[in-house]
Amino acid sequence: MNWRKAAVLLLLMMVTACHRKTRGASSTVSPPSAPVVVAPPALVVPEAPVLARTTPVTVFPVPAPNVPAAIPAALMEGDSAFENGDFIQAERSYNVYLQSYPQANGNDRVLFRLGVSQSINFPKDVSANDTFNRLLRDYPQSSYAAPARVILGLRADVARAQSDVKNRESTIKQLNDELDRLKKLDADRRRTP
């Protein structure tokens, strides 16, 4: 594993640990919280034996618009692939999910994981930068915004370092070529009496 993948995975583990502390131990996106409607007294059904003189209340969730009622298969596949280190499959599944549910609750997490997957799959490709920038644009108050900024900064640092390395290699090649030319001139000068 190269150092870039290790750095991204370390950052991801830190973010995941922070989210587990603040949101609980669940690592999958739960169905969106929906408004609830209390059933009228005529529809009340006790859920357990009544031990005290209380009236049990049954609630019926009302699905929010543009939000899946259950966790879609593409999201579950993406999460499973991501957690198992299959970042190519995770990227595919998250893209399918985002195309199907572009406004769903929890898409900030999906965008973050998609960006990480893209960073690992294709470190030089700008698609990860686009995904992280979309996360920052669409969900600026998300808990994933700060880690996305850090990753974007690291990717920019890596790109600058790679550019510096290329420039240095080019300079070294030019200097070696010039040195070879000077050595040849010196050898030719020594041969002529």
C-alpha positions in Angstrom: 0.0 0.0 0.0 1.5 3.3 -0.9 1.6 6.2 1.5 -1.3 8.1 -0.1 -3.7 5.2 0.3 -2.5 4.8 3.9 -3.1 8.5 4.6 -6.6 8.4 3.2 -7.5 5.2 5.0 -6.1 6.7 8.3 -8.2 9.8 7.8 -11.2 7.8 7.0 -10.8 5.7 10.1 -10.6 8.8 12.2 -13.7 10.3 10.6 -15.6 7.0 11.1 -14.6 6.8 14.7 -15.8 10.4 15.3 -19.1 9.7 13.6 -19.6 6.5 15.7 -19.1 8.5 18.9 -21.5 11.2 17.9 -24.1 9.2 16.0 -23.9 5.8 17.6 -22.2 2.6 16.5 -24.2 2.1 13.3 -22.1 2.3 10.1 -25.0 2.3 7.7 -27.3 5.1 6.8 -30.6 4.6 8.6 -33.8 5.3 6.8 -34.5 9.0 7.0 -36.4 10.2 10.0 -39.9 10.9 9.0 -42.6 12.9 10.6 -44.9 10.7 12.7 -48.6 10.8 13.0 -50.3 9.6 16.2 -53.2 7.2 15.5 -56.6 8.2 16.6 -57.8 6.4 19.8 -60.0 4.1 17.8 -57.0 2.6 16.0 -54.8 2.2 19.1 -53.5 -1.4 19.4 -51.5 -2.4 22.5 -48.0 -3.6 21.6 -47.3 -5.3 24.9 -49.2 -6.4 27.9 -50.4 -3.4 29.8 -49.0 -3.5 33.3 -50.1 0.0 34.4 -53.2 2.0 33.6 -51.7 3.8 30.6 -53.0 4.2 27.1 -50.5 2.8 24.5 -50.1 4.9 21.4 -49.2 3.5 18.0 -47.4 5.7 15.6 -47.4 5.5 11.8 -44.5 6.9 9.9 -45.2 9.3 7.1 -42.6 8.9 4.3 -40.8 12.2 3.4 -40.8 13.1 -0.3 -37.9 12.1 -2.5 -36.5 9.8 0.2 -36.4 6.1 0.1 -38.6 4.3 2.6 -36.0 1.6 3.2 -32.3 1.5 2.6 -31.9 0.9 -1.2 -29.8 -2.0 -2.4 -27.3 0.2 -4.1 -26.5 2.0 -0.9 -26.2 -1.3 1.1 -23.9 -2.7 -1.7 -21.8 0.4 -1.6 -21.5 0.4 2.1 -20.6 -3.3 2.2 -18.0 -2.9 -0.6 -16.5 0.1 1.0 -16.2 -1.6 4.4 -14.6 -4.6 2.7 -12.1 -2.5 0.8 -13.6 -3.0 -2.6 -13.5 0.6 -3.6 -14.2 0.1 -7.3 -17.5 -1.6 -6.5 -18.3 0.9 -3.8 -17.8 3.7 -6.3 -20.2 2.1 -8.8 -22.8 1.4 -6.2 -22.7 4.9 -4.7 -23.0 6.5 -8.1 -26.1 4.4 -8.9 -27.5 5.4 -5.5 -26.8 9.1 -6.0 -28.4 9.0 -9.5 -31.5 7.4 -8.1 -31.8 9.5 -4.9 -30.1 12.8 -5.5 -31.8 14.6 -2.5 -32.0 11.8 0.1 -31.0 12.3 3.7 -27.5 11.0 4.4 -26.1 11.9 0.9 -23.3 13.8 2.6 -22.0 10.6 3.9 -22.4 8.9 0.6 -20.6 11.7 -1.2 -17.8 11.5 1.3 -17.4 7.7 0.9 -17.6 8.1 -2.9 -14.9 10.7 -2.9 -12.6 8.5 -0.7 -13.3 5.5 -3.1 -12.4 7.7 -6.1 -9.3 8.9 -4.4 -8.1 5.4 -3.7 -9.1 4.0 -7.1 -7.7 6.8 -9.3 -5.4 9.1 -7.2 -4.5 11.4 -10.1 -8.1 11.7 -11.4 -10.0 14.9 -10.5 -13.3 13.1 -10.0 -12.6 12.8 -6.3 -12.0 16.5 -6.1 -15.3 17.2 -7.9 -17.1 14.8 -5.5 -15.6 16.5 -2.4 -16.4 19.9 -3.8 -20.0 18.9 -4.4 -20.1 17.7 -0.8 -18.8 21.1 0.4 -21.2 23.0 -1.9 -24.4 21.0 -1.1 -23.7 20.2 2.6 -21.5 22.9 4.0 -22.6 22.3 7.6 -22.1 18.5 7.4 -19.8 16.8 9.8 -18.1 15.4 6.7 -17.2 18.9 5.4 -14.1 19.3 7.5 -12.6 15.9 6.6 -13.4 16.6 2.9 -11.5 19.9 3.1 -8.5 18.1 4.7 -8.5 15.4 2.0 -8.8 18.1 -0.7 -5.8 19.9 0.9 -3.8 16.6 1.0 -4.6 15.9 -2.7 -3.5 19.4 -3.6 -0.2 18.9 -1.7 0.4 15.5 -3.4 -0.3 17.1 -6.8 2.2 19.9 -6.0 4.8 17.4 -4.7 4.4 15.3 -7.9 4.8 18.4 -10.0 7.9 19.4 -8.0 9.3 15.9 -8.5 8.7 16.1 -12.3 10.4 19.5 -12.4 13.4 18.2 -10.5 13.7 15.1 -12.6 13.6 17.3 -15.7 16.3 19.5 -14.3 18.4 16.6 -13.3 18.1 15.1 -16.8 19.1 18.4 -18.4 22.1 18.7 -16.0 23.1 15.1 -16.8 22.8 15.7 -20.5 25.0 18.9 -20.2 27.5 17.0 -18.1 27.7 14.2 -20.7 28.2 16.9 -23.4 31.0 18.5 -21.4 32.7 15.2 -20.7 32.7 14.4 -24.4 34.1 17.9 -25.2 36.9 17.3 -22.6 37.7 13.9 -24.0 37.8 15.3 -27.5 40.1 18.1 -26.4 42.5 15.6 -24.7 42.7 13.5 -27.8 43.8 16.4 -30.0 47.5 17.2 -29.7 
